[in-house]
Amino acid sequence: MNFTLRQLLAFVTVYKMGSFTKAAEELHLTQSALSGLVKELETNLDLKLFDRTTRQLNLSAAGEYLLPSAMRILHEAASLSDEINSLKNLKHGEVKIAVTQQLASTQLPRILAQFKTSHPNIDLEIIDCEVEAVQERVRDTTVDIGIGPERSLGTGLKQENLFSLPFHIVTQCDHPFTRKNYVTWADLKNEPVITLDGSFTELLSEDLYRLSAQKLNRIEYKVRFMSTALSMVKHGLGITICLPYVHEWVVQNNLTMIPIKQPEVRRKFFLYSRKNKNLSPAVKAFVNIFVEEIKKTQYLFADNLNP
């Protein structure tokens, strides 16, 4: 059994208007086109929907029985259309995001506030987690998307390059390096360095050696969290290496951030999502605002950010 919404609409409109002529005018159709739609519906159902005479048009017994269902289907279709338009126009929807803890505690709150101002009816759910957990949250469908630095891509996932950021050092404000516009990796040769344990330092060391055959010679401490590293710098235990989105933390600790060049090593950040799953309009809107807000932050070297 096959029928279309146009056929149902023709049937219901003829009933409401009590005439094929008036119904055709209401639907902006020719009378023959309207009659054809009703005839097609009757053929598909193998039922007569109207009892026709030269003076009267009445519903048949089958028509009376089917009319409530036809009206309900048209109402539900209209409601579905309204819901679709609401989703497209971002009047409804939800965004579930996994973000690395450093991004979540520095840049993300500002971006979330901006997004809620623009799209107050979109529900947001944030999971702040370690870098290695971002892809896992996307893969197990806990979230729609993940945002984090480059890592080996997991099975069933896809990635999109959002932006890249250069590495900086953080020192006390009276350190000799603060007289420089930038430092080189060679300048760090004899400096006590506080780094993050795990893949942060491993990937940095690999990139540094690949680009310049240099390495970090004097790693004094390895810690898990950047907040710990910055506190240790504050108390004179060494310098640390970071990405510039922790600038707010640096200022709060009365420290100074200086770019590292020769070579400039950058860390790419990706949007992670599941293969064969399109992003909803709400998620796309969030990603657009996320990238635009990152670009506005001058200390992130916006001219080098890639949308």
VEXDREN-2710 file (C-alpha; in Angstrom, 1 decimal):
% VEXDREN-2710
k/r/px/py/pz
1/MET/0.0/0.0/0.0
2/ASN/1.5/3.3/-1.1
3/PHE/0.2/6.8/-0.6
4/THR/1.7/10.3/-0.4
5/LEU/1.2/13.3/1.9
6/ARG/0.0/15.2/-1.2
7/GLN/-2.7/12.6/-1.7
8/LEU/-3.8/12.7/1.9
9/LEU/-3.8/16.5/1.9
10/ALA/-6.0/16.5/-1.2
11/PHE/-8.4/14.0/0.5
12/VAL/-8.6/16.0/3.7
13/THR/-9.0/19.4/1.9
14/VAL/-11.8/18.2/-0.2
15/TYR/-13.6/17.0/2.9
16/LYS/-13.0/20.3/4.7
17/MET/-14.1/22.5/1.7
18/GLY/-17.0/20.2/0.7
19/SER/-16.2/20.6/-2.9
20/PHE/-13.4/19.7/-5.4
21/THR/-13.6/23.2/-6.9
22/LYS/-13.1/25.0/-3.6
23/ALA/-10.4/22.5/-2.5
24/ALA/-8.5/23.0/-5.8
25/GLU/-8.6/26.8/-5.2
26/GLU/-7.4/26.3/-1.6
27/LEU/-4.4/24.2/-2.7
28/HIS/-3.7/26.3/-5.8
29/LEU/-4.2/23.3/-8.1
30/THR/-6.3/22.7/-11.1
31/GLN/-9.5/20.7/-10.4
32/SER/-8.3/17.9/-12.7
33/ALA/-4.9/17.7/-10.8
34/LEU/-6.8/17.6/-7.5
35/SER/-9.2/14.9/-8.7
36/GLY/-6.2/13.0/-10.0
37/LEU/-4.6/13.0/-6.5
38/VAL/-7.8/11.7/-4.8
39/LYS/-8.3/9.1/-7.5
40/GLU/-4.7/7.9/-7.1
41/LEU/-5.3/7.6/-3.3
42/GLU/-8.5/5.6/-3.8
43/THR/-6.7/3.3/-6.3
44/ASN/-3.8/2.8/-3.9
45/LEU/-6.1/2.0/-1.0
46/ASP/-8.5/0.1/-3.2
47/LEU/-11.3/2.0/-1.5
48/LYS/-13.8/4.7/-2.4
49/LEU/-13.4/7.7/-0.1
50/PHE/-16.3/9.9/-1.4
51/ASP/-19.9/9.2/-2.4
52/ARG/-20.5/11.6/-5.3
53/THR/-23.8/12.8/-6.7
54/THR/-24.5/15.7/-9.0
55/ARG/-25.4/17.9/-6.0
56/GLN/-23.7/16.4/-3.0
57/LEU/-20.2/15.2/-2.0
58/ASN/-20.1/13.1/1.1
59/LEU/-17.6/10.9/2.7
60/SER/-18.0/7.2/2.1
61/ALA/-18.0/4.8/5.1
62/ALA/-14.4/4.1/4.4
63/GLY/-13.6/7.8/4.1
64/GLU/-15.2/8.5/7.4
65/TYR/-13.2/5.7/9.0
66/LEU/-9.9/6.8/7.5
67/LEU/-10.3/10.6/7.9
68/PRO/-9.1/10.9/11.5
69/SER/-5.9/8.9/10.7
70/ALA/-5.3/11.0/7.6
71/MET/-5.6/14.2/9.6
72/ARG/-3.3/12.9/12.3
73/ILE/-0.6/11.9/9.8
74/LEU/-0.8/15.4/8.2
75/HIS/-0.6/17.0/11.6
76/GLU/2.4/14.9/12.6
77/ALA/4.1/15.6/9.3
78/ALA/3.6/19.3/9.9
79/SER/5.0/19.0/13.4
80/LEU/8.0/17.1/12.0
81/SER/8.6/19.8/9.5
82/ASP/8.5/22.4/12.3
83/GLU/11.0/20.4/14.3
84/ILE/13.3/20.1/11.3
85/ASN/13.2/23.8/10.8
86/SER/13.9/24.4/14.5
87/LEU/17.0/22.2/14.3
88/LYS/18.2/24.0/11.2
89/ASN/17.5/27.4/12.7
90/LEU/19.2/26.3/16.0
91/LYS/16.0/26.8/18.0
92/HIS/16.5/23.4/19.5
93/GLY/19.4/20.9/19.7
94/GLU/22.2/19.6/21.8
95/VAL/26.0/19.5/21.6
96/LYS/28.0/17.0/23.6
97/ILE/31.8/17.7/23.5
98/ALA/34.9/16.1/25.0
99/VAL/37.7/18.6/25.4
100/THR/41.2/18.3/26.9
101/GLN/41.4/19.5/30.5
102/GLN/43.7/22.4/29.7
103/LEU/41.5/23.8/26.9
104/ALA/38.4/23.2/29.0
105/SER/39.8/25.2/31.9
106/THR/41.3/28.1/29.9
107/GLN/39.6/28.9/26.6
108/LEU/36.4/26.9/26.7
109/PRO/34.4/28.8/29.3
110/ARG/34.7/32.0/27.3
111/ILE/33.6/30.2/24.1
112/LEU/30.7/28.5/25.9
113/ALA/29.5/31.8/27.1
114/GLN/29.7/33.3/23.6
115/PHE/27.8/30.3/22.2
116/LYS/25.0/30.4/24.8
117/THR/24.6/34.1/24.1
118/SER/24.1/33.4/20.4
119/HIS/22.2/30.1/20.8
120/PRO/20.4/30.1/24.2
121/ASN/18.2/27.1/23.3
122/ILE/21.0/24.7/22.5
123/ASP/21.8/22.3/25.3
124/LEU/25.5/21.9/26.0
125/GLU/27.2/18.9/27.7
126/ILE/31.0/19.2/28.3
127/ILE/33.4/16.4/29.3
128/ASP/36.8/17.6/30.3
129/CYS/39.3/14.8/30.2
130/GLU/42.9/13.8/29.6
131/VAL/44.2/14.1/26.0
132/GLU/44.2/10.3/25.4
133/ALA/40.6/10.1/26.5
134/VAL/39.1/12.5/24.0
135/GLN/39.0/10.0/21.1
136/GLU/37.7/7.3/23.4
137/ARG/34.7/9.5/24.4
138/VAL/33.9/10.0/20.8
139/ARG/34.3/6.4/19.9
140/ASP/32.0/5.1/22.7
141/THR/29.3/7.7/21.6
142/THR/29.5/9.5/24.9
143/VAL/29.9/12.8/23.0
144/ASP/29.2/14.1/19.4
145/ILE/32.7/15.5/18.9
146/GLY/36.1/15.8/20.6
147/ILE/38.6/18.6/20.4
148/GLY/42.2/18.0/21.3
149/PRO/45.8/17.9/20.0
150/GLU/47.0/15.4/17.3
151/ARG/47.2/11.8/18.3
152/SER/47.1/8.6/16.3
153/LEU/43.6/8.3/14.9
154/GLY/41.5/5.5/16.5
155/THR/39.4/3.0/14.6
156/GLY/36.1/4.2/13.4
157/LEU/36.9/7.9/13.8
158/LYS/37.7/10.8/11.4
159/GLN/39.6/14.0/12.1
160/GLU/39.6/17.6/10.8
161/ASN/42.4/20.0/11.4
162/LEU/41.1/23.0/13.3
163/PHE/44.2/25.1/14.1
164/SER/47.8/24.8/15.2
165/LEU/49.7/26.5/18.0
166/PRO/53.5/27.2/18.6
167/PHE/55.3/26.1/21.7
168/HIS/56.4/28.7/24.3
169/ILE/58.5/28.7/27.4
170/VAL/57.3/30.1/30.7
171/THR/59.8/31.7/33.1
172/GLN/59.9/34.0/36.1
173/CYS/59.6/37.6/35.2
174/ASP/63.2/38.4/36.2
175/HIS/64.7/35.6/34.1
176/PRO/67.3/36.8/31.4
177/PHE/65.1/35.3/28.7
178/THR/62.5/38.0/29.3
179/ARG/64.8/40.5/27.5
180/LYS/64.4/38.5/24.3
181/ASN/61.6/38.6/21.8
182/TYR/61.9/34.9/21.4
183/VAL/64.2/32.1/22.5
184/THR/65.7/29.2/20.5
185/TRP/65.7/25.6/21.4
186/ALA/69.5/25.8/21.7
187/ASP/69.0/28.5/24.4
188/LEU/67.4/25.9/26.5
189/LYS/70.3/23.5/26.5
190/ASN/71.5/24.3/30.1
191/GLU/68.1/25.3/31.5
192/PRO/66.3/23.1/34.1
193/VAL/63.1/22.1/32.3
194/ILE/59.8/21.0/33.9
195/THR/57.8/19.0/31.4
196/LEU/54.5/17.1/31.3
197/ASP/54.8/13.4/31.7
198/GLY/53.6/11.1/28.8
199/SER/52.8/11.9/25.2
200/PHE/53.1/15.7/25.5
201/THR/56.9/15.5/26.0
202/GLU/57.4/12.4/23.8
203/LEU/55.8/14.0/20.8
204/LEU/57.5/17.3/21.4
205/SER/60.9/15.5/21.5
206/GLU/60.1/13.6/18.3
207/ASP/59.1/16.8/16.5
208/LEU/62.1/18.7/17.8
209/TYR/64.6/16.0/16.7
210/ARG/62.9/15.6/13.3
211/LEU/63.0/19.3/12.6
212/SER/66.4/20.2/13.9
213/ALA/68.2/17.1/15.3
214/GLN/68.0/18.8/18.8
215/LYS/66.6/17.5/22.0
216/LEU/65.7/18.7/25.5
217/ASN/68.9/18.1/27.4
218/ARG/68.1/18.9/31.0
219/ILE/64.6/17.7/32.1
220/GLU/64.6/18.2/35.8
221/TYR/61.0/17.2/36.6
222/LYS/58.1/15.5/34.9
223/VAL/54.6/16.2/36.2
224/ARG/51.1/15.3/35.1
225/PHE/49.4/18.8/35.1
226/MET/50.4/22.1/33.7
227/SER/49.1/23.9/36.8
228/THR/51.7/22.0/38.8
229/ALA/54.5/22.9/36.3
230/LEU/53.6/26.6/36.5
231/SER/53.6/26.6/40.2
232/MET/57.0/25.0/40.2
233/VAL/58.3/27.7/37.8
234/LYS/56.8/30.3/40.1
235/HIS/58.9/28.9/42.9
236/GLY/62.2/28.9/40.9
237/LEU/62.5/25.2/40.1
238/GLY/63.0/25.8/36.4
239/ILE/61.2/26.8/33.2
240/THR/58.4/24.9/31.5
241/ILE/57.2/24.5/28.0
242/CYS/53.5/25.0/27.1
243/LEU/51.1/26.0/24.4
244/PRO/49.8/29.6/24.4
245/TYR/46.2/28.9/25.4
246/VAL/47.4/28.6/29.1
247/HIS/48.3/32.3/28.9
248/GLU/45.7/33.1/31.6
249/TRP/47.3/30.7/34.0
250/VAL/50.7/32.2/33.3
251/VAL/49.4/35.7/34.1
252/GLN/47.7/34.4/37.3
253/ASN/51.1/33.0/38.5
254/ASN/53.0/36.3/37.7
255/LEU/55.1/34.5/35.1
256/THR/56.1/35.4/31.5
257/MET/55.5/33.5/28.3
258/ILE/58.0/33.7/25.4
259/PRO/57.8/32.0/22.0
260/ILE/60.4/29.4/21.0
261/LYS/61.8/29.5/17.5
262/GLN/64.6/28.0/15.4
263/PRO/62.8/25.9/14.7
264/GLU/59.2/26.8/15.4
265/VAL/57.5/23.6/16.5
266/ARG/53.7/23.7/16.3
267/ARG/51.1/21.4/17.7
268/LYS/48.0/20.7/15.6
269/PHE/44.5/20.5/17.1
270/PHE/41.8/18.4/15.6
271/LEU/38.1/17.9/15.6
272/TYR/37.4/14.2/16.2
273/SER/34.1/12.6/15.2
274/ARG/32.7/9.3/14.2
275/LYS/33.0/8.0/10.6
276/ASN/29.8/7.8/8.6
277/LYS/28.0/10.2/11.0
278/ASN/27.2/13.8/9.9
279/LEU/27.4/16.6/12.4
280/SER/24.1/18.2/13.4
281/PRO/23.5/21.9/12.7
282/ALA/24.0/22.7/16.4
283/VAL/27.4/20.9/16.5
284/LYS/28.5/22.7/13.3
285/ALA/27.5/26.0/14.8
286/PHE/29.5/25.3/18.0
287/VAL/32.6/24.4/16.0
288/ASN/32.3/27.6/13.9
289/ILE/32.1/29.7/17.0
290/PHE/34.9/27.8/18.7
291/VAL/37.3/28.4/15.8
292/GLU/36.3/32.0/15.4
293/GLU/36.7/32.8/19.1
294/ILE/40.1/31.1/19.1
295/LYS/41.1/33.3/16.2
296/LYS/40.1/36.5/18.1
297/THR/42.7/35.7/20.8
298/GLN/45.7/37.6/19.8
299/TYR/48.3/35.7/21.8
300/LEU/47.3/32.5/19.9
301/PHE/48.8/34.0/16.7
302/ALA/45.5/34.2/15.0
303/ASP/47.0/34.9/11.6
304/ASN/48.4/31.4/11.6
305/LEU/45.2/29.6/12.6
306/ASN/43.5/27.4/10.1
307/PRO/39.7/27.1/10.0
END
